[in-house]
Amino acid sequence: MLRIYQNSYRRTAKRAVVYSTKVACCNHSTLCSITSHPRRPPHSQHASGSGNGRYRRHEEFLLAGNPARGWSIPPPSRGYGMLVVRILRGALKLRYLVLGGAIGGGVSLSKKYEDWKDGLPDMKWLQDAMPQGERWSQFSKNLLEVGAVVKNAIDIDPELKQLGEDKLSEWRSWFDSRLDDAIEAADYQGVQIVETKEDLASKTTVAALGISTDESRKKFEMMQNQVETLQTEIMNVQIKYQKELEKMEKENRDLRTQFLLLKTNKKTSAKKIKKSLIDMYSEVLDELTGYDTGYTMADHLPRVVVVGDQSSGKTSVLESIAKARIFPRGSGEMMTRAPVKVTLAEGPYHVAQFRDSEREYDLTKESDLAELRREVEFRMRASVRGGKTVSNEVISMTVKGPGLQRMVLVDLPGIISTMTVDMASDTKDSIHQMTKHYMSNPNAIILCIQDGSVDAERSNVTDLVMQCDPLGRRTIFVLTKVDLAEELADPERIRKILSGKLFPMKALGYYAVVTGRGRKDDSIEAIRQYEEDFFKNSKLFHRRGVIMPHQVTSRNLSMAVSDRFWKMVRETIEQQADAFKATRFNLETEWKNNFPRLRESGRDELFDKAKGEILDEVVTLSQISAKKWDDTLNTKLWEKLSNYVFENIYLPAAQSGSQNSFNTMVDIKLRQWAEQALPAKSVEAGWEALQQEFISLMDHSKKSQDHDGIFDQLKAAVVDDAIRRHSWEDKAIDMLRVIQLNTLEDRFVHDKAEWDQAVKFLETSVNAKLVQTEETLAQMFGPGQMRRLTHWQYLTQDQQKRRSVKNELDKILKNDSKHLPTLSYDELTTVRKNVQRENVDVDTDYIRQTWFPVYRKHFLHQALQRAKDCRKAYYLYTQQGAECEISCSDVVLFWRIQQVIKITGNALRQQVINREARRLDKEIKAVLDEFSEDDDKKAHLLTGKRVLLAEELIKVRQIQEKLEEFINSLNQEK
């Protein structure tokens, strides 16, 4: 719109100037036609003079008007009439043309300006920049004044005016036609011709009217300057308007996109979002970092490494480049404890986000900034383990915002010269090694930060930088805190630092910045304003010319670092992509040679496959038959209960001395057992039975042809962890307690089959206990004579003593087969004295220890004999009951225990099938989910050459693909 109004204004102004010019040109043509009329012969006889003074004066005037033209002098007879006509016509014509041109041009310009002004957008910000109407009014006023001057300068005689009125109308129509032709011709010929005719018209008008040349030239130049000034102002307004318009259009597009997203309430698919170049490049670096920290290929990709002494202001420089105070502050304390990779990218909103988090921090809000700084500090302290002060673990974050320069920076811990008592002993060396590692990358840009407020000789970082980059081809030197340096340092010394003449270290560029006034609460805007004011008013940097303007402010530093970063990226990225292609080819060749029939599956894919197999095995638990569950549960229950039954119920009751005492004691102990320990032990047995069956299924799957041994370690870890977490339902114990108490109340064997099963159960249990007892005796008394002869074994001194005591104890049991479980004092004394005769000295405790297994074996043999006797005594038992001649209370006890085990096993089986198997399934899924998110756990459980080679090959492919994607986008941007 502005461009249209500007062109219209230019054409109107040019027409006005041409109009005035053509007036003069036409006037000049008229005068020429009058003085050289064809009917007047040139050089007439009156040229020699006639004595007419008035005619001669007019002749001199005409000849003086333009001697170059060589106008002819008319004859004396017609001189007076022609002179009157010429004067009248020229005066009236000039008056009409000049006044009409001036007034018409002024009115036309004023009207065009008003139209143009009304058509402008209604924007208040343009009011100060738009030219005001007073200038146009002044211009019109000046044109009217020129007309008035011309009018006042020409005083026409009334008589001459009356004589030329008839001709005036004719001349007027003729002039109108000539004026239109002149304007069209002027538009076609251009500005240069207009300027030439403009001078000619000015001279002709001045000569014809007798007006002062200097005065006319001044007025015309004044008008011309005003026009040029207005044109310049209009051009500036147009440029400013165009920039604001483009900015508003861009914001309008962004707002419309966000409005549509909010309106539809749909998230934009990640695949449809075009990533920026810097985000793609940052992802490549992240992939390399996660690939292998010792892999040297990662060090070949460019990034900006920020190094400096502790408290030199390097973190503040990074914050100034990022335009946000994103790092925690400390008073002299080491705050940067781990490398922080910051990816800067341009975006509509100023936000920050960690690589492993979905949350965005709004950097325009102080609350979000405080939370971001706390999160950075927390991550730094969490990365330091094992008493270390610094860590090599990289903290990766992205900062986006308007006007940010795109680059990747790595902030490293500050270099220290002295360690404090709270630091680890290797802190200084660790920082040096870390700094050298990042700077030794041949494509890394080193941002060397030097504190300007301290002596340059105290710097430690310059020596390290010089070692890694002696030629300074990738180093940018930054002098911080120059506001303090202005008060302390010598100007000549600072000039040497910034010109690279003080340090032996060389650099691509030298910059001076101000990172703040030492206030923690200052915002980045306040710091930048303070920096600009300082360099604008500084005597050291502004007035004395110590450095060039492009060497100061963080803004110039940011642009220089970004330009160098992208130049380095474009120069080296192709080489890195080629290197990864070669690495990928080598890995693929190795895989084909070692595993030709297998697909390269990484840990994640292998873990998913193992997860499916484990969950399938859980499903098969429900397919186990009821009989198998009963057998497994009954066996596991007796393993848990047998020791308590023998030691706490059966043996004490059997050794009571009478059958009535036996039954009474059994009833009491069984009830106590059922109310307290039995339900919990039963649940424990059921839990172990479930674990046993599940492990059995897992082991059975190993025998299949499709079994892959690479999953064995992972499956075992998952099962162990899940079973360890799994616990039986609490209400199951209460339910089992009721069932078991009711079952133990039954004391009568119902049929012969159950009686035989009880006898068999008793014999089996006693025989098992007898085997254990004989093993104990074998260890206590040593091998027998035959074994000693055949296996060349000998008795120890203790075994010889125990054999001597055993011989005496056997005599006691032989004399009294129904001996009580304990020895009397007299018996103990007799045994001790008898063995002393054999030169064996023992005490009473030693004798009791030997007596216990000996009597246990004697008792178990008697129990087996009673079980044999009771095998055919069922009918006698049913007839006589408790008064039966053959004591079969042992059989009844074991029948009651056997019934409890059957009922408990049945209840546990139902709980396993209906509840516990599903709960175990949930536990296994929870363990698998946790393992899937723990890369260290997967790396520990899935090992072997096959896994390592596949992981490396997959990672190299991913990196190569990201590199190629980045290179394609980079080439498109070019």
Steps between C-alpha positions, in 0.01 A plus 500: 500500500781742590679423177187589295455831681868579467497445122187712469666776695811485284297525178302796634816683609667433168197623308504821702868561424453412136201730486710793612779397266270476199359839575844644462575288196175595331556864586842480355361340184241777471760766530713330242208470260414867543851629436559269204166525317534391133322805371760723660814488297808466712752787512250772374593847408407633842791317652723801441281711728215751452532746782212354685631463852212294626541248222869479554447435867267211421746371245781509751277319749422225252859466390610491862238233575687237306783619282589148413180462314580787265146629497414724200396863556164589348454789255457846658153547353362204682725505802267672740201276431705182510668607821167558668367168383810314612503660843126448552502142384812403692391669823147365500612155394770477760270630772233247416736211465707567809204567723304206364796266528585607851144487631406184312818320603455597863136395510574175321785416735292584803209287379721204413667521837167502684379198300823317567484586869141375533590171333774415750430228764365632825801427715591727787865402494535665157384841621844602615669367190251630239566845354252754631260707292671827591785424261261458209317816599828689512591364159165615352539831673842547344358427156226759556762748613691442177179574309446815700858612434455447129169688507644794690811509285305557179307829480297497176377817333113497478506614141730220394287256691186609315665463160604139566179360646383360166825320443520375858224243463664367184836472667338329799347217298823460308700480824269235651563265210872565509509448877354150479750404230786642706401302811480173307833567333662582834371175655650308212837675486586461868636692788819616330311687227267645759795638691647654184172662405456607858819707481400638163156600624647663803741706290236593241245603762750705687623668182148576375364633825809671632491301825825448690673174408634436849162548664328265257770237534481509877123458507515216251782323687307538823195333347716227349667429835163474668384249242814292543466509878145378480602222263770383739262499796240310303762240401606450863139464610443248225797287608393507863142420409613209282703346783219536750257354250717192443539452873125526557430254219738245651346535845155474347589169335638360825196612698264353244680165514478492877135600492416215266686253721316616809167505319526146372659382824734278309869456544713546198664174399872491565562374149336807348708750695805605305794512732742787483860445396637563846255252657600234249868563565446488876328162465805369314724607787265341754502174306878502495516570872269209574680276251831473680671758717837366391417502129731755337265560208282709729787743557528578130172689477509875565363664810587813696698413814483770770815484717641734761627533851257461785286815553637657181147561370476222243155391619386863489625527142298191406193645671544827313511309172192299604327819622393338827652434843462124490787388725522502882718753675752456780721735697841364406368143515542260210159482339577339162579141597421327171504589129180677398415481129276792403338499155395850396227534238275776377133474589192712564507446877789515745494152657743235627465123514717209612566221253345229718200704613178621338465809717569843354621784722373846406811717523293817512362399841723533803332204671586268210854634491543423870368146450730451201804608701404264782458213254842570345661504844321179598614322183857615553513374857326176403761436231780511758531157662751312707642803679593676175484876458451513122340260255533417129126439467358753252189699588325581173247782461352714222428873515279661236404862461464794262828623358718223647801399293490131405788301647595225747703603805655287774562669833780327692600527868735789568872431518638524853853544627438410867268241651299542819459240774150407390613403148607156385873449468485462122274802432769719346631225272147393405410853388824530300443166329137581422591840357780357287271223377243746367757746363705229328214449255652644179164645400402650836478879528671608821337797673781606734368715785748729679411708806590861422496606865799283599859493384545318174798310641271319746304336220514120471275452200721675244778243537256210451345665195841566351592132542187380319487773233849652462417677172173644628300384198195409705533717812298810583631705792250680726602757763230529767436754778656782300297750701719409797809488280443863397560609857798272568688417181730700278333591169807397307497161672134440409572603143776240484268232638228574246745523215660165588838642595508435873448123514698257283164337432353577157131532413264564211347800673514699821190635673421704809171454687335607821318221681321708761548711806541210741132493597325165505157652440589692185318382191668438165333813360643710781845348452494562126385858545775557753749348255389724214504811719846414625653458157319810375630722779823328597809718479717194456312333214307783338713810509850362491434255220653200671297248300273495198121524549442148368716359783264602779162386642363153541281544193799531269671211676193280455478571129872437451492168685191388311654587163817310584303204632296457183806552284674219687192280470477547125871430457511176703160335497554322169821338628325373812219351293751317282676364808174359632425341166830314517434395861154374408638295211759335726243412765254358248775283352596368842136421580447305179811293567409413859119483495394443139151371579404745771367848479687768693275556801590753764443473873160663480376256238649201681346616826157522338538148367606366841210687659256320275646160581486563874138611487414192294646281772282673757196414292596130502469494880126479457541194277664286772274212607337495843667170589843645433419803711379274783813287491727801492315681778475191725869425462594861568266516802649190662850633440400813690306320776680170561769631728248676724274195509780269610685727738211686662205264478576134431821435697393686816160330497639150420752528781235601753474138626128419451246500220260740678776749559601465136152586372454789741832655414439454127162678517646794689801544276304455178256774596774741598677427176188557289424830668849644469767362265320255272310753275807716441717197427238373259496829308877495488490147360246605237716799399804274460297247303389774260858614459616144443243432230571827321874438501434146383309639202782738423754219514282282282493769231881485483477149358304612193672542165403867476661585830737799492750486784560874482183553707580260787667753726227758442219251562657377823541857628140590414359188667709544815405866532131436436478210748688702758241776468205265487316435825195285571176669586459562873144375514622159380657434841174560684313279258754218541491526879128426510532207259793346687341527845186328378700224335712425810189457713432168322678219690346189339626327186202438276605202288770243442643682201564812705647281777743340258594839357562629853720196584692548181537870570630420849751250374620727225541790740676292764735346248589844368571615852698185568721568199574847630581358843737239359681768305544694822633189675739430214650844533517468875654147523690482173507227234461134586781247494429380146495852359819583683671201341365554149531880487811547717317718748584550867310602812569831664565528871153642559339220300689245713369664817145499370527136401603417857202694639264340243599152612396582855173660383410197288528286813243723675251477213555123470415453862191729482342520153229737631746742652396859540646764265728636773779348712496509874787638705606153606506382140713797400745429782522132409573574137769759586678264739484209259666699221761630741618146542588515130691823562222709344415814696156649416244714681127460537416744218713301265312187598158668448605621152589144409182360660259709294562349151548155646166508676337659190607207287376256765162677519453516120562128470234438761262733313552304180423181687179647642400616150555150369289359781221752433489430130247216557339637815243733336200285583625443852538876530148561376360255755704589808590862427744655743502184715648291220765256612735624228594865544422666166484861616797575271295397198204715605726803551654469159155442347383831646809678372457339160141625482609853590761492225245383242244764591765774515651395167159510334431850634843625390451355152177692458664820618791451260279441199241767580706777657871456550594413143342824376665698776833344409434599139455861608817490705696365204359768271595768752854362519525485122380859472763614746772305323395644164570853626832407661765492227768399748296200611441389141867544418590283801250222426525491119865446419719323249669579171177468308330768710796736506556479126131550422478797736802667343373440148154638577646805669733574210208474258295743705784749518571472129133552413478807722819634347368451148171665594688794647727530195202500262330775699824694517543482122141612449558800722803598294 
